[in-house]
Structures are given as structure tokens and as C-alpha cells.
């Protein structure tokens, strides 16, 4: 029974480090992931508690942020490809006439006039 108080903080620190490592960089709040890992190594119990309370991004918003970043990266890649295909580096005439879309919140896109 006397081993249990020593094992629990170590187990908590190991599980916390695993959680930090498996999360995306954008899901760590207030500090980069590297600093959170260092905090948990230096101060296992305090670092684990701080990570759970203030460092970890919870909820569906984190998943939505991931999808938004992936879509933004895809748009940038497509825009770069269009710029290379058109002489002069600009968008093709068909692209210039295409409607523009803006975010209406909650993941919805509406056409901008």
C-alpha cells in the first residue's frame, strides 16, 4: 500500500505526456507542446494538473479547428497550382469570375456578392 502514493503521480505524468504527444500543435493552449512536455517532466504532478486544467483544448471546437486548418491548407495549395498554370501568375479569367465564399460561422459558407 505504501507504493501506491508514489506510483500514481508517475502514472499520471506518463499518461499526460502521452496525451500531449498525441494531440495536434493547435490543441495545446497557452504554450507550445514542447514546453508542456518539459513542464510535465520537471513537475510531474503539478504539470499534469496544469495540462488538464489550462493546457488541453477540449470539445468539438478542436475538431472543427482541425478541419478548418486542413481546408485552408487545401485552398492554398489549389491557389498556388492555379497561379502556376496561368501565364502571368494571376488567376484564369474563369477563376476571376467564380463566386467568392465567406464563412457564415458554424462551418457554413455563404456566397459573397
C-alpha positions as a printed NumPy array, in Angstrom:
array([[  0.   ,   0.   ,   0.   ],
       [  2.915,   2.374,   0.606],
       [  3.994,   2.129,  -3.047],
       [  0.669,   3.431,  -4.341],
       [  1.191,   7.147,  -3.452],
       [  4.479,   7.13 ,  -5.391],
       [  3.093,   5.263,  -8.415],
       [  0.005,   7.417,  -9.009],
       [  1.841,  10.695,  -9.83 ],
       [  4.259,   8.834, -12.11 ],
       [  1.398,   7.087, -13.898],
       [ -0.47 ,  10.387, -14.221],
       [  2.651,  12.075, -15.655],
       [  3.206,   9.277, -18.191],
       [ -0.419,   9.357, -19.34 ],
       [ -0.316,  13.154, -19.534],
       [  2.829,  13.084, -21.695],
       [  1.162,  10.547, -23.985],
       [ -1.873,  12.842, -24.281],
       [  0.29 ,  15.877, -25.081],
       [  2.298,  13.992, -27.7  ],
       [ -0.765,  12.598, -29.486],
       [ -2.539,  15.958, -29.683],
       [ -2.029,  18.378, -32.556],
       [  0.054,  21.517, -32.027],
       [ -3.093,  23.66 , -32.304],
       [ -4.757,  21.715, -29.469],
       [ -2.229,  22.871, -26.879],
       [ -3.273,  26.157, -25.327],
       [ -1.053,  28.893, -23.866],
       [  2.303,  27.14 , -24.569],
       [  3.798,  25.039, -27.356],
       [  3.624,  21.273, -26.836],
       [  7.37 ,  21.037, -26.163],
       [  7.064,  23.313, -23.137],
       [  4.082,  21.346, -21.825],
       [  6.109,  18.13 , -22.063],
       [  9.047,  19.753, -20.25 ],
       [  6.675,  21.038, -17.557],
       [  5.257,  17.556, -17.004],
       [  8.772,  16.06 , -16.839],
       [ 10.097,  18.659, -14.38 ],
       [  6.942,  18.904, -12.237],
       [  5.045,  15.64 , -12.839],
       [  2.025,  16.141, -10.618],
       [  1.686,  19.918, -10.991],
       [  2.41 ,  19.767, -14.731],
       [ -0.209,  17.066, -15.289],
       [ -2.822,  19.03 , -13.369],
       [ -1.983,  22.257, -15.213],
       [ -2.182,  20.469, -18.573],
       [ -5.641,  19.111, -17.76 ],
       [ -6.931,  22.427, -16.43 ],
       [ -5.445,  25.043, -18.77 ],
       [ -3.288,  23.46 , -21.457],
       [ -5.564,  20.962, -23.171],
       [ -8.149,  22.015, -25.725],
       [-11.391,  20.109, -25.097],
       [-14.525,  19.672, -27.12 ],
       [-15.734,  19.697, -30.697],
       [-14.194,  23.115, -31.337],
       [-10.775,  21.457, -31.505],
       [-12.055,  19.053, -34.177],
       [-13.615,  21.932, -36.105],
       [-10.329,  23.849, -35.937],
       [ -8.54 ,  20.829, -37.367],
       [-10.966,  20.629, -40.299],
       [-10.712,  24.376, -40.923],
       [ -6.896,  24.301, -40.98 ],
       [ -6.92 ,  21.313, -43.351],
       [ -9.341,  23.081, -45.714],
       [ -7.344,  26.323, -45.575],
       [ -4.187,  24.407, -46.499],
       [ -6.019,  22.742, -49.385],
       [ -7.223,  26.125, -50.67 ],
       [ -3.667,  27.491, -50.532],
       [ -2.349,  24.509, -52.489],
       [ -5.044,  24.885, -55.144],
       [ -4.47 ,  28.628, -55.385],
       [ -0.726,  28.071, -55.835],
       [ -1.434,  25.485, -58.545],
       [ -3.786,  27.898, -60.362],
       [ -1.172,  30.663, -60.225],
       [  1.432,  28.39 , -61.812],
       [ -0.905,  27.218, -64.591],
       [ -1.927,  30.688, -65.775],
       [  0.616,  32.819, -67.706],
       [  1.468,  35.954, -65.774],
       [  0.846,  34.263, -62.435],
       [ -2.723,  35.511, -61.999],
       [ -5.896,  33.523, -61.794],
       [ -7.507,  32.414, -65.021],
       [-10.451,  34.502, -66.324],
       [-12.845,  31.721, -65.39 ],
       [-11.458,  31.728, -61.844],
       [-11.808,  35.524, -61.554],
       [-15.499,  35.323, -62.417],
       [-16.23 ,  32.498, -59.991],
       [-18.223,  33.448, -56.894],
       [-16.391,  34.063, -53.651],
       [-17.479,  32.378, -50.461],
       [-17.139,  33.627, -46.9  ],
       [-17.621,  31.891, -43.587],
       [-21.015,  32.377, -42.006],
       [-19.94 ,  30.747, -38.75 ],
       [-20.597,  27.219, -37.514],
       [-18.801,  25.797, -40.55 ],
       [-21.283,  27.25 , -43.052],
       [-20.13 ,  29.061, -46.175],
       [-22.231,  31.667, -47.992],
       [-21.7  ,  33.252, -51.38 ],
       [-20.312,  36.772, -51.283],
       [-21.806,  39.161, -53.772]])
